[in-house]
Amino acid sequence: MLLLAAPVAADTLRVATFHSGLGRRGPGLMLRDVLRGEAQAAAALDVIAHVGADVLVLGDVDWDAGGAGLDGIRAGLRARGLDYPHAVHLRPNAGRPSGLDLDGDGRLGEARDALGYGRFTGDSGLAVLSRHPLGAVADHSSVPWDAPRGLLPEGAVVPVATVAQWVVPVAGLSLVTLAAGPPVFDGPEDRNGLHNAAELALALRLAEAEALPVLAGRANVDPRDGEGRRDALAALLAHPRLRDPEPRGAGGGGAGHRGDPGLDTAAWEGPGPLRVDYVLPARGLRIVAAGVLWPPEGDPLRKTVDAAGTGRAVWVDLALPVDHAEGRE
């Protein structure tokens, strides 16, 4: 039975992550499509509104210096009855020029030469939207990657975070974002696989440093299927400070896959559906409910979810510590 999002109790915090597909191929195009009500953009906003998270880690959302794109998204959500007065949308590493030929093809200024893959500064960035006030954000996006020798040009320094890496205080918890790059599209040197593993390791170190962490976002690795260094993901899922509530939806499944299709969160065609998005709360927090918004065939919501793209929203309801539950807005 598919567990769909339901109204959140007053003493509960719904934390969700959604790789939205809202990122576009050039600056300003996301805002244009959101304002026009373009089909994919409208479906993505409908998905977000349906889930109704208190705190949302929103991936694949383009950044601009004035924040116009995110403002357009928030306005679209308000029109759907969901208001997010608090947000984090810092300039990501995605598309930020490095000034170097990082991929070694003899050309500068290409998407693979940016500090994080991207065709323009802010391409497919990250945002946190919240109904509740946020504390001071700790931005760890510039932590350098200690890459194995030979993976980068001599003297090159790139960050661990291909998109961004933040710790955001909210409601007595510490939201640790995750927006790891895909561990594919490389060669036998496994540069992207090693980079992805480093991103997961950094997020885990940050979570370990917090009293009540909630790690949420896209890891881009499935526990059993697809590509990637699964040892880095296993360290997250099995860490004694964190819990994996294993949110479920109708799921996809793929030929020859070993994983549980009910846990899948991305409807990819090439590798098949995979579980790549996670919400991992601290063990000290009580999990009330959890789910993946992946309706079964025949459900009226299925067309909207499919139209929004390959990502599936993942949500977890957490019982708040008493002092914060009593002081909520």
C-alpha positions in Angstrom: 0.0 0.0 0.0 1.4 3.4 -1.0 1.9 5.8 1.9 1.0 9.3 0.6 1.7 12.5 2.3 -1.0 13.5 4.9 -1.4 16.6 7.0 1.4 17.0 9.5 0.6 17.1 13.2 1.5 20.2 15.2 4.3 18.4 17.1 5.7 16.8 13.9 8.2 18.1 11.4 7.9 16.8 7.8 11.4 16.8 6.1 11.5 16.1 2.4 13.9 16.1 -0.5 13.0 16.4 -4.1 15.2 16.5 -7.2 12.9 18.7 -9.0 13.9 18.7 -12.7 13.4 22.5 -12.7 17.0 23.2 -13.8 17.2 24.5 -17.4 19.9 24.8 -20.0 20.5 28.6 -19.6 20.1 31.5 -17.1 16.6 32.7 -16.6 14.9 29.9 -18.4 13.7 28.3 -15.2 11.9 31.5 -14.1 10.4 31.9 -17.6 8.9 28.4 -17.5 7.7 28.7 -13.9 5.9 32.0 -14.7 4.4 30.6 -17.9 3.2 27.5 -16.2 5.1 25.2 -18.5 4.0 21.6 -18.1 7.0 20.2 -16.3 7.5 23.2 -14.1 3.8 23.2 -13.1 3.9 19.5 -12.4 7.0 19.9 -10.2 5.3 22.6 -8.2 2.2 20.4 -7.9 4.3 17.6 -6.5 5.9 19.9 -3.9 2.5 21.3 -2.9 1.1 17.8 -2.5 3.9 16.7 -0.2 3.5 19.8 1.9 6.9 19.5 3.7 7.8 21.8 6.6 11.4 21.7 5.4 12.3 20.8 1.9 15.7 20.2 0.3 15.1 21.1 -3.3 17.6 19.9 -5.9 18.1 20.8 -9.5 16.9 24.4 -9.1 18.9 27.1 -10.9 20.5 29.9 -8.9 20.6 33.6 -9.9 22.2 36.5 -8.0 18.9 38.2 -7.3 17.1 35.1 -6.3 14.4 35.7 -8.9 14.1 32.1 -9.9 13.5 30.8 -6.4 11.1 33.7 -5.7 9.1 32.6 -8.8 9.0 29.0 -7.4 7.9 30.3 -4.0 5.2 32.4 -5.5 3.9 29.4 -7.5 3.8 27.4 -4.3 1.9 30.2 -2.5 -0.7 30.1 -5.3 -1.0 26.4 -4.5 -1.5 27.1 -0.8 2.0 26.3 0.4 4.0 29.2 1.9 7.8 29.0 2.5 8.8 32.3 4.1 12.3 31.0 4.9 14.9 29.9 2.4 18.6 29.2 1.7 19.7 29.5 -1.9 23.5 30.3 -1.8 25.6 30.4 -4.9 26.5 26.8 -5.8 29.8 25.4 -7.2 27.8 24.1 -10.1 28.8 26.0 -13.2 31.2 28.3 -11.3 34.3 28.9 -13.6 37.5 27.3 -12.4 39.7 29.0 -15.0 41.3 25.6 -15.6 41.0 22.8 -18.1 39.9 20.3 -15.5 38.8 17.6 -18.0 42.1 17.9 -19.9 40.6 18.2 -23.4 42.6 21.4 -24.2 39.6 23.7 -24.0 38.6 26.1 -21.2 35.2 27.3 -20.0 33.2 24.1 -20.6 30.7 22.5 -18.3 33.3 19.9 -17.1 35.8 22.7 -16.3 33.6 24.3 -13.7 34.2 23.8 -10.0 31.0 21.6 -10.2 29.6 20.4 -13.5 27.4 23.1 -15.0 26.8 25.1 -18.2 26.5 28.4 -16.4 27.0 29.7 -12.9 24.1 28.4 -10.8 23.1 25.6 -13.2 21.1 23.0 -11.3 21.8 24.3 -7.8 20.3 23.6 -4.4 17.8 25.3 -2.1 16.3 24.7 1.3 12.7 26.0 1.8 11.1 26.1 5.2 7.9 27.1 6.9 9.8 27.7 10.1 12.7 30.0 10.9 16.2 28.9 10.0 19.4 29.5 12.1 22.7 30.7 10.8 23.8 28.5 7.8 27.2 26.8 7.9 28.4 26.7 4.3 31.0 24.0 3.7 30.8 24.2 0.0 34.4 25.4 -0.4 36.0 22.5 1.6 38.8 21.3 -0.9 38.8 17.8 -2.3 41.9 15.8 -1.4 41.8 14.0 -4.8 44.1 11.1 -5.5 47.1 12.1 -7.5 46.6 12.3 -11.2 42.8 12.9 -11.2 43.2 16.7 -11.5 45.6 18.9 -13.3 48.8 19.6 -11.3 48.0 22.3 -8.7 44.3 22.4 -9.3 42.0 22.7 -6.3 38.4 21.8 -6.5 35.8 21.6 -3.7 34.4 18.4 -2.4 30.9 19.7 -3.0 30.0 19.5 -6.7 26.8 21.6 -6.0 26.8 22.8 -2.4 27.1 21.5 1.2 25.3 23.2 4.0 24.3 22.6 7.6 21.0 24.5 8.4 19.6 24.7 11.9 15.8 24.4 12.1 13.4 23.5 14.9 16.2 22.3 17.2 17.5 20.0 14.5 20.5 20.3 12.1 19.6 19.8 8.5 22.7 18.4 6.6 22.1 18.8 2.9 23.3 16.3 0.3 23.7 17.0 -3.4 26.4 14.6 -4.6 27.4 14.4 -8.2 26.7 11.3 -10.2 29.5 8.6 -10.0 29.4 8.0 -13.8 30.3 9.8 -17.0 34.0 9.2 -16.5 36.6 6.6 -17.4 38.5 3.8 -15.7 40.2 6.3 -13.4 36.7 6.6 -11.7 37.1 10.3 -11.0 33.4 10.9 -10.6 33.0 7.8 -8.5 35.7 8.8 -6.1 34.4 12.4 -6.0 30.9 11.2 -5.2 32.3 9.0 -2.4 34.2 12.1 -1.0 30.9 14.1 -0.9 29.1 11.4 1.0 32.0 11.2 3.5 32.0 14.9 4.0 28.2 15.0 4.7 28.6 12.1 7.2 31.4 14.0 9.0 29.2 17.0 9.3 26.3 15.0 10.5 28.5 13.3 13.2 29.3 16.8 14.6 25.7 17.7 15.2 23.5 16.7 18.2 20.3 16.0 16.2 21.2 15.8 12.5 18.9 15.0 9.7 20.8 14.3 6.5 18.6 14.9 3.4 19.2 15.1 -0.4 20.5 13.2 -3.3 23.4 10.8 -2.8 23.2 9.6 -6.5 24.1 6.0 -5.3 21.8 3.0 -4.9 22.5 0.5 -2.1 22.5 -2.5 -4.4 22.0 -1.5 -8.1 23.6 0.9 -10.6 27.1 2.3 -10.4 29.0 4.1 -7.6 31.1 3.3 -4.6 28.5 1.7 -2.4 30.8 1.5 0.6 30.5 5.3 1.0 26.7 5.0 1.0 26.8 2.0 3.3 28.7 4.1 5.9 25.8 6.6 5.9 23.0 4.0 6.0 24.6 1.9 8.7 26.0 4.7 10.9 25.0 4.3 14.5 24.0 8.0 14.8 21.6 7.9 11.9 18.5 5.8 11.0 17.2 4.8 7.6 13.4 4.8 7.7 13.3 3.2 4.2 10.5 5.4 2.8 8.3 3.5 0.3 6.3 4.2 -2.8 4.8 2.1 -5.6 8.4 2.1 -7.0 9.8 1.2 -10.3 12.2 -1.8 -10.3 14.4 -2.8 -13.1 15.4 -6.0 -15.0 18.1 -7.8 -13.0 17.9 -5.4 -10.1 18.5 -6.7 -6.6 17.1 -3.8 -4.6 13.5 -3.5 -3.3 11.6 -1.5 -6.0 9.4 0.0 -3.4 12.4 2.1 -2.2 13.3 3.5 -5.6 13.3 7.3 -5.9 14.4 8.0 -9.5 12.6 6.8 -12.6 15.6 6.5 -14.9 15.6 4.6 -18.1 19.2 3.7 -18.8 20.2 2.1 -15.4 16.5 1.6 -14.5 14.8 3.0 -11.5 17.1 3.4 -8.5 17.1 4.6 -4.9 19.3 7.7 -4.9 17.5 10.2 -2.6 17.5 9.9 1.2 16.2 11.4 4.4 18.3 10.0 7.3 17.3 11.3 10.8 19.3 11.0 14.0 18.5 7.9 16.0 17.4 10.2 18.9 14.4 11.3 16.8 11.2 9.4 16.6 10.0 8.6 13.1 6.2 9.0 12.8 5.8 8.2 9.1 7.7 8.2 5.8 7.1 7.7 2.1 8.1 8.2 -1.5 5.7 10.0 -3.7 5.5 7.3 -6.4 1.9 6.5 -7.0 0.8 3.2 -8.6 -0.5 3.0 -12.1 -4.1 4.2 -12.2 -3.7 6.7 -9.4 -4.9 10.2 -10.6 -1.7 11.7 -9.1 0.6 9.4 -11.2 0.4 11.6 -14.3 1.5 14.6 -12.4 4.4 12.8 -10.8 5.5 11.4 -14.2 5.2 14.9 -15.8 7.4 16.4 -13.2 10.4 14.3 -14.4 12.5 11.4 -13.2 12.8 12.5 -9.5 10.4 11.3 -6.8 9.8 13.3 -3.6 10.9 11.5 -0.4 9.5 12.6 3.0 9.8 11.7 6.6 7.7 12.9 9.5 9.7 13.4 12.7 8.4 14.0 16.3 10.0 17.2 17.5 11.8 17.5 20.8 9.2 18.8 23.3 10.7 22.3 23.8 10.7 23.0 20.1 7.3 21.5 19.4 5.8 23.8 22.0 7.5 26.9 20.5 6.7 26.4 16.9 5.0 29.1 14.9 
